[in-house]
């Protein structure tokens, strides 16, 4: 189970070295994309709004830009085979 955090909290966690990876995932209802970040100690966070809602991005580009704003280095997208 993941905990939602704001962009500012994500920046702070990344600066503290708590996070080790991030992924952009398709929102289950198909409305867009969301960001999930993995912690070094096993924690998982999703990017949320200040009101506590899951932050949904309309495009991969806007999600990648948010990751860059947090401080991640976005170098590639990995595409998987459909199930």
LINBEL-V568563 format. One record per residue. N is the residue number from 0. SS is DSSP state (helix for helix, strand for strand, loop for the rest). D_CENTER is the distance of its C-alpha to the mean C-alpha in Angstrom with 1 decimal. Layout:
n:N ss:SS d_center:D_CENTER
n:N ss:SS d_center:D_CENTER
This chain:
n:0 ss:loop d_center:14.3
n:1 ss:loop d_center:11.1
n:2 ss:strand d_center:11.4
n:3 ss:strand d_center:9.8
n:4 ss:strand d_center:9.6
n:5 ss:loop d_center:10.2
n:6 ss:helix d_center:9.3
n:7 ss:helix d_center:12.5
n:8 ss:helix d_center:11.9
n:9 ss:helix d_center:8.8
n:10 ss:helix d_center:11.3
n:11 ss:helix d_center:14.0
n:12 ss:helix d_center:12.5
n:13 ss:helix d_center:11.7
n:14 ss:helix d_center:15.2
n:15 ss:loop d_center:16.7
n:16 ss:loop d_center:15.7
n:17 ss:loop d_center:14.2
n:18 ss:strand d_center:11.0
n:19 ss:strand d_center:11.7
n:20 ss:strand d_center:9.0
n:21 ss:strand d_center:5.5
n:22 ss:strand d_center:5.7
n:23 ss:strand d_center:5.8
n:24 ss:strand d_center:8.0
n:25 ss:strand d_center:11.1
n:26 ss:loop d_center:11.6
n:27 ss:loop d_center:14.7
n:28 ss:loop d_center:17.1
n:29 ss:loop d_center:16.4
n:30 ss:loop d_center:15.7
n:31 ss:loop d_center:12.7
n:32 ss:strand d_center:9.1
n:33 ss:strand d_center:6.0
n:34 ss:strand d_center:2.3
n:35 ss:strand d_center:3.6
n:36 ss:strand d_center:5.1
n:37 ss:strand d_center:8.9
n:38 ss:strand d_center:11.7
n:39 ss:loop d_center:15.0
n:40 ss:loop d_center:17.0
n:41 ss:loop d_center:15.2
n:42 ss:loop d_center:13.0
n:43 ss:strand d_center:9.8
n:44 ss:strand d_center:7.5
n:45 ss:strand d_center:5.6
n:46 ss:strand d_center:5.3
n:47 ss:strand d_center:8.9
n:48 ss:loop d_center:11.9
n:49 ss:loop d_center:14.8
n:50 ss:loop d_center:16.7
n:51 ss:loop d_center:14.5
n:52 ss:loop d_center:13.4
n:53 ss:strand d_center:10.2
n:54 ss:loop d_center:9.0
n:55 ss:loop d_center:9.9
n:56 ss:strand d_center:10.2
n:57 ss:loop d_center:13.6
n:58 ss:loop d_center:13.1
n:59 ss:helix d_center:11.2
n:60 ss:helix d_center:12.7
n:61 ss:helix d_center:11.4
n:62 ss:helix d_center:7.7
n:63 ss:helix d_center:8.9
n:64 ss:helix d_center:10.8
n:65 ss:helix d_center:8.2
n:66 ss:helix d_center:6.8
n:67 ss:helix d_center:10.6
n:68 ss:helix d_center:11.3
n:69 ss:helix d_center:9.5
n:70 ss:loop d_center:11.5
n:71 ss:loop d_center:10.0
n:72 ss:loop d_center:12.6
n:73 ss:loop d_center:11.6
n:74 ss:loop d_center:14.7
n:75 ss:loop d_center:14.6
n:76 ss:loop d_center:13.4
n:77 ss:loop d_center:14.6
n:78 ss:loop d_center:16.4
n:79 ss:loop d_center:17.9
n:80 ss:loop d_center:21.2
n:81 ss:loop d_center:21.5
n:82 ss:loop d_center:22.8
